[in-house]
Amino acid sequence: MTVKERTENNEKLILCKYATFSQNCTGRAIYEPPCPLRTEFQRDRDRIIHSKAFRRLKHKTQVFLIPEGDHYRTRLTHTLEVAQIARSISRILMLNEDLVEAIALGHDLGHTPFGHAGERTLNKVYGNFNHTEHGLRVAENEGLNLTFEVQDGMKNHKTSGNPASLEGRVVQLSDKIAYVNHDIGDALRGGIIKEEDIPSDCNKILGKTHSERINTLITDIATRGIVDGKIEFSTDVHSAFTKLRDFLFKNVYADNIAKDEEVKAHNIISTLYNHFISHPESLPEDEQIKLKDTCAQRVICDYIAGMSDVYAINEFTKIYIPKAWSIL
């Protein structure tokens, strides 16, 4: 018996009937011989962690553009928090933790520089762009060849998504649990909101601190368990959590001084896009090679979407900001 087979047998003893068993993985678009040490979902997790797209998340905006200070979240720290919450829930509900972790680590691979502001800009200048669909394209372009189960979870992690597995549903919920709570912390730290601004009835049900709220939300899911093959919050907790999320959309995501910088982010991305459309020869050599098989608009959109915040600013500066010089 290989290590992989032993792991698959252990899943049969530990996981619940609603879990996605590694042995039943539906496979990949391109067939690969099985690994004797790792299950297919473990392989996906490892591939995502070692990908260039995953490393770039450390310099991509979560909510606040180019914040000063080391304690604000980036897209990478958000991803790690989602993975930890999702793993905790998965373990409690006896679901496939490896699948959950792979989906969680990959769910934001398609995010652009400058967060959702960058996504909106690319959607405007290129058309029909969203980070969930693009995440699958990023994985494909890097040759990750992820399993269909992981791809499904990545594609359906947004509220509007309908993941095929309960593991995907766990990541969908964990994403919201993570960003609602850490965005409150970042907004408080940045002076965007004050403690007294947070709805008191939400505090009463969910808790007043970051750890209290996360504990309440995870405990609520654990207590309710899997009901008729579904994972949901209880009615009171769901109502309070939805109200808290709506509060953030109104007071943090849509209207604050930090969001004023999004206009500059829009200008940087749209200007870069138009520049490369007019001058595709200025693209890096490896991007120009892609022009032989793919339309310029698609190549340029992919190139810009893959940039970190800092790289996009540096590219803009290199192209449009004059260099200082002097006569010796």
C-alpha positions as CSV (number, residue, x, y, z in Angstrom):
1,M,0.0,0.0,0.0
2,T,1.4,3.4,-1.0
3,V,1.3,6.5,1.3
4,K,-1.4,7.9,-1.0
5,E,-3.6,4.8,-0.7
6,R,-3.2,4.8,3.1
7,T,-4.4,8.4,3.2
8,E,-7.4,7.6,1.0
9,N,-8.2,4.6,3.3
10,N,-8.0,6.8,6.3
11,E,-10.4,9.3,4.7
12,K,-13.0,6.5,4.6
13,L,-12.7,6.1,8.4
14,I,-12.6,9.7,9.3
15,L,-14.7,11.8,6.9
16,C,-18.4,12.1,6.9
17,K,-20.7,10.8,4.1
18,Y,-21.0,14.3,2.6
19,A,-17.3,14.7,2.1
20,T,-15.5,14.6,-1.2
21,F,-13.2,11.6,-1.0
22,S,-9.8,11.9,-2.7
23,Q,-10.2,8.5,-4.2
24,N,-13.3,9.7,-6.1
25,C,-11.5,12.7,-7.6
26,T,-12.9,13.3,-11.1
27,G,-9.4,14.1,-12.5
28,R,-7.8,16.9,-14.5
29,A,-8.1,18.2,-18.0
30,I,-4.8,16.7,-18.9
31,Y,-4.2,13.2,-17.5
32,E,-1.2,12.7,-15.1
33,P,0.0,9.5,-13.5
34,P,-0.9,9.4,-9.8
35,C,1.6,10.4,-7.2
36,P,2.4,7.5,-4.7
37,L,2.8,10.0,-1.8
38,R,0.0,12.6,-2.2
39,T,-3.6,12.6,-3.0
40,E,-4.8,14.6,-6.0
41,F,-6.0,17.4,-3.8
42,Q,-2.8,17.5,-1.9
43,R,-0.9,17.9,-5.2
44,D,-3.2,20.8,-6.1
45,R,-2.5,22.5,-2.8
46,D,1.2,22.2,-3.3
47,R,1.1,23.5,-6.8
48,I,-0.8,26.6,-5.8
49,I,1.5,27.4,-3.0
50,H,4.6,27.1,-5.2
51,S,3.0,29.1,-8.1
52,K,4.2,32.6,-9.1
53,A,0.6,33.8,-9.0
54,F,0.4,32.9,-5.3
55,R,3.6,34.7,-4.4
56,R,2.4,37.9,-6.2
57,L,-0.6,38.1,-3.8
58,K,1.7,39.5,-1.1
59,H,1.9,42.8,-3.0
60,K,-1.8,43.0,-4.1
61,T,-4.4,45.2,-2.4
62,Q,-7.0,43.6,-0.1
63,V,-9.1,46.7,0.6
64,F,-6.8,49.7,1.2
65,L,-4.5,50.7,-1.6
66,I,-0.8,50.9,-0.7
67,P,-1.4,51.3,3.0
68,E,1.4,52.6,5.3
69,G,2.3,50.2,8.0
70,D,3.0,46.5,8.3
71,H,-0.3,45.3,9.9
72,Y,-2.8,45.9,7.1
73,R,-4.0,42.9,5.2
74,T,-2.8,42.1,1.7
75,R,-4.5,39.6,-0.7
76,L,-2.0,37.0,0.5
77,T,-2.7,37.4,4.2
78,H,-6.4,37.4,3.5
79,T,-5.9,34.1,1.6
80,L,-4.1,32.5,4.5
81,E,-6.8,33.6,7.0
82,V,-9.4,32.1,4.7
83,A,-7.5,28.8,4.5
84,Q,-7.1,28.6,8.3
85,I,-10.8,29.3,9.0
86,A,-11.8,26.9,6.2
87,R,-9.6,24.1,7.6
88,S,-11.0,24.6,11.1
89,I,-14.6,24.3,9.8
90,S,-13.7,21.3,7.6
91,R,-12.1,19.4,10.4
92,I,-15.1,20.0,12.7
93,L,-17.6,18.8,10.0
94,M,-15.3,15.9,8.9
95,L,-15.0,17.1,5.4
96,N,-11.9,16.8,3.1
97,E,-9.4,19.3,4.6
98,D,-6.9,18.9,1.8
99,L,-9.6,19.9,-0.8
100,V,-10.7,22.8,1.3
101,E,-7.2,24.1,1.7
102,A,-6.4,23.8,-2.0
103,I,-9.6,25.8,-2.9
104,A,-8.9,28.4,-0.2
105,L,-5.3,29.0,-1.2
106,G,-6.3,29.3,-4.9
107,H,-9.6,31.3,-4.6
108,D,-8.0,34.7,-5.2
109,L,-5.3,33.9,-7.7
110,G,-7.2,35.9,-10.3
111,H,-7.2,39.2,-8.5
112,T,-5.7,42.3,-10.2
113,P,-3.5,45.0,-8.8
114,F,-5.4,47.5,-6.6
115,G,-8.1,45.0,-5.6
116,H,-11.6,45.3,-6.9
117,A,-10.8,48.8,-8.3
118,G,-8.4,47.1,-10.7
119,E,-10.9,44.5,-11.5
120,R,-13.6,47.1,-12.4
121,T,-11.1,48.9,-14.6
122,L,-10.1,45.8,-16.6
123,N,-13.8,44.9,-16.9
124,K,-14.3,48.4,-18.4
125,V,-11.4,48.6,-20.8
126,Y,-11.2,44.9,-21.8
127,G,-14.7,43.8,-21.1
128,N,-16.2,40.8,-19.3
129,F,-13.4,40.5,-16.7
130,N,-13.9,39.0,-13.3
131,H,-11.3,37.6,-10.9
132,T,-13.0,34.3,-10.3
133,E,-13.0,33.3,-14.0
134,H,-9.5,34.8,-14.4
135,G,-8.2,32.8,-11.5
136,L,-8.8,29.6,-13.5
137,R,-7.1,31.2,-16.5
138,V,-4.1,32.1,-14.3
139,A,-3.9,28.5,-13.1
140,E,-4.1,27.2,-16.7
141,N,-1.4,29.7,-17.9
142,E,1.0,28.5,-15.2
143,G,0.3,24.9,-16.1
144,L,-1.1,23.9,-12.7
145,N,-3.6,21.5,-14.3
146,L,-5.8,21.6,-11.2
147,T,-8.5,19.0,-10.5
148,F,-12.0,19.8,-11.5
149,E,-13.1,19.9,-7.8
150,V,-10.6,22.6,-6.9
151,Q,-11.4,24.6,-10.0
152,D,-15.1,24.4,-9.2
153,G,-14.5,25.7,-5.7
154,M,-12.3,28.6,-6.9
155,K,-14.9,29.6,-9.5
156,N,-17.8,29.5,-7.1
157,H,-16.3,31.1,-4.0
158,K,-18.3,34.4,-4.4
159,T,-21.7,34.9,-2.9
160,S,-23.4,34.3,-6.2
161,G,-21.6,31.0,-6.7
162,N,-23.0,27.6,-6.3
163,P,-20.1,25.2,-5.5
164,A,-20.7,21.5,-6.3
165,S,-19.0,20.3,-3.1
166,L,-19.5,21.1,0.5
167,E,-15.8,21.8,0.7
168,G,-16.4,24.6,-1.8
169,R,-19.2,25.8,0.3
170,V,-16.9,25.9,3.4
171,V,-14.5,28.1,1.5
172,Q,-17.3,30.4,0.3
173,L,-18.4,31.0,3.9
174,S,-14.8,31.2,5.2
175,D,-14.0,33.9,2.7
176,K,-16.8,36.1,4.1
177,I,-16.0,35.3,7.7
178,A,-12.3,36.3,7.0
179,Y,-12.8,39.5,5.1
180,V,-15.7,40.9,7.2
181,N,-13.7,40.5,10.4
182,H,-10.2,41.5,9.2
183,D,-11.6,44.5,7.2
184,I,-13.2,45.8,10.4
185,G,-9.8,45.6,12.1
186,D,-8.1,47.4,9.2
187,A,-10.8,50.1,9.1
188,L,-10.5,50.7,12.8
189,R,-6.7,50.9,12.6
190,G,-7.0,53.3,9.7
191,G,-9.5,55.5,11.4
192,I,-12.2,54.9,8.8
193,I,-14.7,53.8,11.4
194,K,-14.8,53.8,15.2
195,E,-15.8,51.0,17.6
196,E,-19.0,52.8,18.5
197,D,-20.0,52.9,14.8
198,I,-20.3,49.1,14.6
199,P,-24.0,48.1,15.1
200,S,-24.5,47.2,18.7
201,D,-27.0,44.4,18.0
202,C,-24.3,42.7,15.8
203,N,-21.8,43.0,18.7
204,K,-24.4,41.5,21.0
205,I,-24.8,38.4,18.9
206,L,-21.4,38.0,17.2
207,G,-19.1,39.5,19.8
208,K,-17.1,42.7,20.1
209,T,-13.6,41.6,19.1
210,H,-12.1,39.9,16.1
211,S,-11.5,36.6,17.8
212,E,-15.0,36.6,19.5
213,R,-16.7,37.1,16.1
214,I,-14.7,34.4,14.3
215,N,-15.3,32.0,17.2
216,T,-19.0,32.7,17.2
217,L,-19.3,32.2,13.4
218,I,-17.3,28.9,13.4
219,T,-19.1,27.6,16.5
220,D,-22.5,28.4,15.0
221,I,-21.6,26.4,11.9
222,A,-20.2,23.6,14.0
223,T,-23.3,23.5,16.3
224,R,-25.7,23.5,13.4
225,G,-23.7,20.9,11.5
226,I,-24.6,19.7,8.0
227,V,-28.4,19.7,7.6
228,D,-29.9,18.0,4.5
229,G,-26.5,18.2,2.8
230,K,-26.2,21.9,3.3
231,I,-24.0,24.2,5.5
232,E,-25.6,27.4,6.8
233,F,-25.5,29.8,9.7
234,S,-28.4,29.8,12.2
235,T,-31.1,32.4,11.5
236,D,-30.0,34.9,14.2
237,V,-26.3,34.7,13.4
238,H,-26.9,34.9,9.7
239,S,-29.0,38.0,10.2
240,A,-26.4,39.7,12.4
241,F,-23.6,38.7,10.0
242,T,-25.4,40.0,7.0
243,K,-26.1,43.3,8.7
244,L,-22.4,43.7,9.7
245,R,-21.4,42.9,6.1
246,D,-23.8,45.5,4.8
247,F,-22.4,48.0,7.3
248,L,-18.9,47.5,5.8
249,F,-20.1,47.9,2.3
250,K,-21.7,51.2,3.1
251,N,-19.0,52.6,5.5
252,V,-15.8,51.1,4.3
253,Y,-15.9,49.6,0.8
254,A,-18.0,52.3,-0.8
255,D,-17.3,55.5,1.1
256,N,-14.0,56.4,2.8
257,I,-11.0,58.6,2.3
258,A,-8.8,55.6,1.4
259,K,-11.0,54.8,-1.5
260,D,-10.3,58.2,-3.1
261,E,-7.0,56.7,-4.3
262,E,-9.0,54.3,-6.5
263,V,-9.3,57.0,-9.1
264,K,-5.5,57.0,-9.4
265,A,-5.5,53.2,-9.6
266,H,-8.0,53.3,-12.4
267,N,-5.9,55.8,-14.3
268,I,-2.8,53.7,-14.0
269,I,-4.4,50.5,-15.2
270,S,-6.4,52.0,-18.0
271,T,-3.4,54.0,-19.2
272,L,-1.1,51.0,-19.2
273,Y,-3.7,49.0,-21.1
274,N,-4.1,51.6,-23.8
275,H,-0.3,52.0,-24.0
276,F,0.3,48.3,-24.6
277,I,-2.6,48.2,-27.1
278,S,-0.9,50.9,-29.1
279,H,2.7,49.6,-28.5
280,P,2.5,45.8,-28.1
281,E,6.2,45.7,-29.0
282,S,6.9,47.3,-25.5
283,L,5.6,44.2,-23.8
284,P,8.1,41.9,-22.2
285,E,9.5,39.3,-24.6
286,D,7.7,36.3,-23.0
287,E,4.4,38.2,-23.4
288,Q,5.1,39.1,-27.0
289,I,5.5,35.4,-27.8
290,K,1.9,34.8,-26.7
291,L,0.7,37.3,-29.4
292,K,1.3,34.6,-32.0
293,D,-1.5,32.5,-30.7
294,T,-3.7,34.9,-28.7
295,C,-5.2,38.3,-29.5
296,A,-3.4,41.3,-28.1
297,Q,-6.3,42.5,-25.9
298,R,-6.3,39.1,-24.1
299,V,-2.5,39.0,-23.6
300,I,-2.4,42.6,-22.4
301,C,-5.3,42.1,-20.0
302,D,-3.7,38.9,-18.6
303,Y,-0.3,40.7,-18.2
304,I,-1.8,43.7,-16.3
305,A,-4.1,41.5,-14.2
306,G,-1.0,39.6,-13.0
307,M,0.8,42.7,-11.9
308,S,1.3,43.5,-8.2
309,D,0.4,47.0,-7.0
310,V,4.0,48.0,-6.9
311,Y,4.9,46.5,-10.3
312,A,2.0,48.4,-11.9
313,I,3.1,51.7,-10.4
314,N,6.7,51.1,-11.5
315,E,5.6,50.2,-15.0
316,F,3.5,53.4,-15.2
317,T,6.4,55.4,-13.8
318,K,8.9,53.9,-16.2
319,I,6.7,54.7,-19.2
320,Y,5.2,58.1,-18.3
321,I,7.3,59.8,-15.6
322,P,10.5,61.6,-16.8
323,K,13.7,60.6,-15.2
324,A,15.7,63.3,-13.5
325,W,19.0,64.1,-15.2
326,S,21.8,66.6,-14.7
327,I,24.8,68.0,-16.7
328,L,28.0,67.2,-15.0
